């Protein structure tokens, strides 16, 4: 039989990093991710439209600041949000902001570029259905609203 003392179990306790490896994953990571991106977009749009930013300054069509991009990427990594969902989520939010006249039309091709980039890396047949459906619905809705010459 094995003889295990309690002191043997705790002998190397100082090597354990307690609490440093905990990652919070929200109950619905995709919904929380979309909300996070929305909050970051709102915050960065407020900065871009503030009087402190000169009209002659270069402004990214991707809208998001470097700090917010890093935050969003870290959360996506920790929450296991795939690249297709990230791209579709960003496109969906940019389209919503455009429909409310909160971003210029030039931001949409930038968001679409993200989707095309992911499509070039991962074939659509390997995307999750939950990532394809919003893209299909959003594209169909947008095409229906385009003026026909």
Protein Blocks (a to p, Z undefined) as FASTA:
>chain_A
ZZddfklmmmmmmmpcghklcccddfblmlmmmmmmmmmmmmmmmmmmpmklcfkbccdf
klpafklmmmmmmmmmmnopafklmmmmmmmmmmmmmmnopacfklmmmmmmmmmmmmmm
pcfklpcfklmmmmmmmmmmmmmmpccZZ
